[in-house]
Amino acid sequence: MPESSSASAALEPVAAVRRIAVSGASGKTGWRVVEEAIGRGLAVRAILRPGSAVPEGLKGAEIVRLELSDGAALRQALEGCEALVIATGARPSVDLLGPLKVDALAIRDQVAACHEAGVKRVVLVSSLCSGRLLHPLNLFGLILVWKGLGERWLADSGLDWTVVRPGGLKEAEEGMEQQGVVFSGPGGQEEGSLPRRLVARVCLDALEAPASVGRIVEITSRADQPRQGLAEWLAAGAAAA
């Protein structure tokens, strides 16, 4: 998927974000986004499905339970928020339509709710190789195909968007602080992994980085990678252009 051609959006100052919503907040990446956001002093509205357990990492967040297909409830949940981090994602199951429902249709529903609620800023957690047809992960309901469609719907929405495409997601956080994030544009990385908490941090960094608007950012991490933040990487790329 090509990046946004709207250079002006990325150059305009991004208003300071004070309250965000996080969908998929009960998931392993979602609750880390919530926890990291609260640690940065943000007010957080955590959006969970009705039957989801509440992870300890959601302590301090406002909990809202709803189905993402319930447009009225979703709009109400987003009202008063300045940004949405979408951390929803289909989980392996016997339902091969799950990726279509979660990674494509639910993105469309959330985009529509953002317009209705006046939320202009959205960060989407996607995946390396999103949009690829010939890939082993597509054995699970064409998941990368539907992730690519969800990305395109967001990119065409008119919202101020950033897509974060992480590599393989790791639970372990030992030694995480000694790892550097490897950043690239779309199609720049084929493999690699990183801790989920680093993904959460990059998502929140994107909310603070005007140059990330309209950008697809692929991320992995390595112990031998020099440490560099998202804003620094974006600035270096702009200087080299």
N, C-alpha and C positions, 0 to 999 in steps of 0.2 A: 504494500500500500504506500503510495507516495505521501511525503509529508506535506503539511499545509503550505500553500503558496502565499498565505497572508503574512508577509514579513512585518507589517505594521503592528499586528496583534502582539507579536513577541517583543516589540520594542516599547510598547506602552507600559507604564508602571502598573504593576498588579497591586490592587488594594490589599492592605494588611488583612489577613484572615484571622478571625477570632473564634469562630464557631464552625465546625465541620461536621458533616455526616459521613459515616463509614458503613457501606453495605457489605454484607458477608462478614459481619463483625464477630461472629462466633467461630469463624474459620481460623486456621492456624496462622495465616498471614494477617487476616482481618483484625484479630484481637491484638496483635503486635502493633498494627497501625494505630489502634485506639490507645494502647498503653504509651507508645512513643509520643503521640499527639498530646495526651494529658501531661506527660513529662515536659513538654514544651510550653505548657500553660494554655493550651487551647481547650475550649469547651467542645465536648464531643457528644454527638447523638449516634448511638450504636444501633444499627438496623439489623434485626435478627428475624429468622422465620419463626412462626409460632411454636414449633416443637423443639427448637434448638436449645441446648444447654448453654448456660452463661459462664464463660471462662473467667477465671480469677483476674485476668488481664483487663477486663471491662470495668473493674472497680473505679468509681468516680465518673463513669459515663452515664448519660441518660439512655435508658434502654427502651427501644420501640420495637414491637413485634408486628410483623405484617408479611403478607405474600407480595413479592415484587410485581405480580400481575394485578394487584389491587391499586389502580391508578390514583384513586382518591386518597387512600391511606398513605401511599407513598408521597404524594404531593404534600400532604399535611406534615409528614415526617421531615420533609426537606425545608419547609418554611422556616425562615429565620436563620438558615445556614448560608454561609458564603461560599462553600465548596463541598464537593462530594468526592470521596475516594471510593472507587468501586473495587472491592476485593472479593466479589463473588466469583465462583468458578465451579464447574461441574466436577463431581467426585466419581471415581470409578464405581459403576453399578451395573445391574442387568438392564437398566433403562438406557438403551442406546440413543434415545432422543434427548437424554439429559443435557448433553453439550449444546444442542440446538436451543433448548429452552433457556439454559442458564447463561451460555456464553454469547448468544446472539439475541434472542427475543427479549431476555431480561435487560440487556444493555439498551435496546430500543425503548423499553418501558421506562428505564431510568432517565434516559435522555429526554423523553417527553415530559416526565415529572419535573425535571430540572427547569425546563422552559416554563412550565405552569407555576412553579414555586419561585421563579426568579433567581435560581442558582446558575451562575455563569461559568464557574470554574470546576472542571472535572479532571480527576486523575484516574486512569484505568490500569489495573494490574492485569496484564495479558501473559504472553509466553514467548520465549524464543521460538523461531520458526512459525509464528502465527501466520495463517493464510496459506501455508504450504499444503499441497495435496498429497504428494508422495512422501510420506513420513510414517514411521512405525506407530507414533502416537495416535494416528488417525484410525487405528483399529478400534479405538474407543469412540465410536459414534462420530467420526470425522471431526474430532474436537478442534484441531488446528484450523480447519476450514471455517468452522463457526466462530472461532475467536477472531479470525480475520474479518468476517462479516461484521461482527460486533464493533471492531475497530473502525471499519469504514463508516458504519452508521454514526459513530461518535465524531469522526473527522468531518462528516458532512452536516453535522448538527448546527453549526454556527456558534457553538459554545467555545470557551477557551479551554482546550483540552491538552492533555499530555498522556501518552501511552507508555507505560513502563513494561518492558518485556524481560522478565528475569529468566535465567537458566534454571537448572534443576534446583528445587527448593529443599533446604536442609533444616532440620529441627535443631541440631546441635549448635551451640553458640560458644563453645570453648575455643579460645584463640581468635575469636571473631574480630576483636579490636586490633589485631595485628595484620588483618587482611585488608588489601586495597580493592576497591571496586573497579572493575574493568568496564568502561563505558564505550558504547559504539552506537552508530545510527542503525537504521533498519537494514537487516541482512548482513550486519558486520560480524555477527557471532553465530556459530552453528552448535556449539556445545559448551559445557561448563556448568558450574553450580554456584550457589551462595546461600548463606543463612537467611531465613525468612526475615529476621529482624533488620538486616541490611536493606532488604526490599522495602520494608516499612519506612525506614529512614529516607530512602531515595524518594519515595512517594511524597513524603512531607517536605523534603527539600524542594521538590518540583513546585509545590504551592508557593514557595518563597522566591522562585527563580523566574522572572518574566521571560527570559530567553527559552524556557522550556515549553512555552505555549505553542501548540501546533507541531510538537516534536514527538517522534518515536525514539525512545531511549532503551537500548538493550544493555543488560547488566549481568555480569557474573563477578566472582571475586577470586583472588589468589593471594597467598602469603607473600609472594615475591613482587606483587604489584605495588608501586608507589602510591601512597594514600592521596586521594584527590576527591574533592567534593563535586557534586553535580554542577553547581554554578561555575566552579573553576574549569571544569571540562568544557562546558558550553562556551565560556569566554575564550578559552584557548582555540576552540574550533572557529569561533567568529573572527578571531585575530588572524587565523591562518587562511581564511576564505578570501 
